[in-house]
Amino acid sequence: MTTFDVAIIGGGTGGLTAASRLLRKQPKLSVAIIEPSGNHYYQPGFLFAALGIDKLENIQRPMAKLIPKGCHWFRDAATLIEPHHNKVILSNGDEVFYRSLIISPGLITQLDAITGLNHALSDPTTPVCSVYTPAGCNKCRIILDQFIGGTMVFSIPAGPLKCNAAPIKIINLIDDLLRRSGRRVVSRLILITPYNHLFGLQGFEQTLASVLKRKGVEILFGHEVEHLDAANQTVHLTATTTGSQRIAQLKFDFAHITPRMKAPSFIKDSGLHYDSGPFENFLKVDPFTLRHMNFENIFGVGDISGIPTLKSSEAALEQARVVSHNILEASAHKNTPRRNRLYNGFTACPMYLGLGFALPCQLKYEGEIVSKFPWNPFEPSRLSWLKSKYLLPPFYWNFSLRGW
Ligand SMILES: Cc1cc2nc3c(=O)[nH]c(=O)nc-3n(C[C@H](O)[C@H](O)[C@H](O)COP(=O)(O)OP(=O)(O)OC[C@H]3O[C@@H](n4cnc5c(N)ncnc54)[C@H](O)[C@@H]3O)c2cc1C
């Protein structure tokens, strides 16, 4: 029976980065990644692939090429953690033992939470898409090409999301594409949101509201899509706030649906979750050390952690840096005071306002703006767009995931 120095659940943005950093700094460490998927996608690129301004092949790499040298890969899913026995159980029944455990399985995209959505997405004749799966991105590109004008609906669901700017970014980009091809004048764009705000962050909220107003995007606050009727191209809505406006359904000629997302159930099944509150069912970790509140040798990295910051790749990368540093510190200085790093809530999710412009949107805990660049964070910036489109992807593949 092998006991790994570090086992990592999830070989996504956070898991791969943590493994690479650990092994780059301490090549003798025994590290295992538990990951069922054979591919990894750079998910921020989904939007570009869906709109035909990048190709899916460019934002995907085989997992075997990304798992760092010297790391053991269990190609299976974790189904249970027994934290008192330092053990992870896999779906094939195998057991993986660890000294430290990093939990980084991301979020589950709940396509079945909206009745009819799964069917509509897989039916090529229904103009419904979602950028949250590779197949959904392909479909977006196809139905967008075929769109000749009409009503487009875009939905935001209640609950936690990865990159909660994405459902609004896609509207801004599609609006721009339609303008360039002359189709905007014959189109109506409607955003459906369960909230009574757009983004909920001071400064960004005002900029976004004025951009959407200028673009002529209609906003239906306090509503959520409950059921999608593919045959009649209609979304059925449920009211989520007590406002006076009540719309029961909307017909569409194009729909982009953002599904609800949730934490994988093995977190709760293993008793490592919050049982109530804003982070219900998410991993119960300290927001600064990212260490589990009850188990010293368990850490959370990425979207799975119940911490008050926006879920993004940039956040997962920074968390992986903090956690791998602290695990190495703890193993190197068992009896001496540790020089632990603390996570400050750093996250970044650029808000695209149109083709060529973005708000940088870099934050710490409490919504504090991080101004790494000498421009106003509330002003649309071309540099911020260029950075997201051209600089970050190669940096991600060649440096971040490689542990540099
Ligand atoms: C459309 C879209 C646009 C986005 N735009 C941006 C952006 O502009 N900027 C930004 O910073 N972020 C963006 N993000 C968010 C970003 O991609 C995620 O926040 C980030 O990938 C989270 O990293 P993670 O490691 O937590 O999860 P992931 O990268 O999702 O990886 C999780 C891994 O865990 C594996 N896994 C799941 N369950 C199990 C299990 N039971 N056992 C073992 N392995 C398991 C999965 O197969 C997966 O490989 C976007 C996301 C989307 C979908």
The ligand as an ORCA input file, in Angstrom:
! r2SCAN-3c Opt
* xyz 0 1
  C     -17.343     29.913    -20.141
  C     -16.308     30.138    -19.063
  C     -15.568     31.308    -19.072
  C     -14.623     31.524    -18.087
  N     -13.873     32.675    -18.150
  C     -12.896     32.869    -17.247
  C     -12.036     34.004    -17.351
  O     -12.151     34.819    -18.267
  N     -11.077     34.169    -16.420
  C     -10.889     33.259    -15.404
  O      -9.970     33.449    -14.601
  N     -11.701     32.186    -15.266
  C     -12.688     31.951    -16.158
  N     -13.483     30.837    -16.055
  C     -13.472     30.034    -14.817
  C     -12.352     29.012    -14.710
  O     -12.255     28.228    -15.864
  C     -12.577     28.126    -13.481
  O     -12.850     28.956    -12.373
  C     -11.326     27.293    -13.189
  O     -11.116     26.373    -14.235
  C     -11.452     26.550    -11.856
  O     -10.386     25.677    -11.668
  P     -10.582     24.342    -10.814
  O      -9.268     23.677    -10.777
  O     -11.280     24.648     -9.558
  O     -11.625     23.471    -11.675
  P     -11.484     22.900    -13.140
  O     -10.425     23.600    -13.909
  O     -12.862     22.896    -13.683
  O     -10.981     21.406    -12.932
  C     -11.679     20.460    -12.156
  C     -11.163     19.072    -12.543
  O     -11.630     18.129    -11.575
  C     -12.054     16.956    -12.243
  N     -13.016     16.261    -11.395
  C     -14.326     16.561    -11.201
  N     -14.884     15.686    -10.337
  C     -13.879     14.844     -9.961
  C     -13.837     13.716     -9.084
  N     -14.917     13.285     -8.423
  N     -12.659     13.069     -8.933
  C     -11.552     13.484     -9.598
  N     -11.545     14.546    -10.445
  C     -12.700     15.213    -10.619
  C     -12.628     17.467    -13.551
  O     -12.628     16.435    -14.545
  C     -11.692     18.601    -13.892
  O     -10.599     18.184    -14.697
  C     -14.429     30.568    -17.049
  C     -15.170     29.384    -17.060
  C     -16.092     29.159    -18.050
  C     -16.862     27.854    -18.053
*
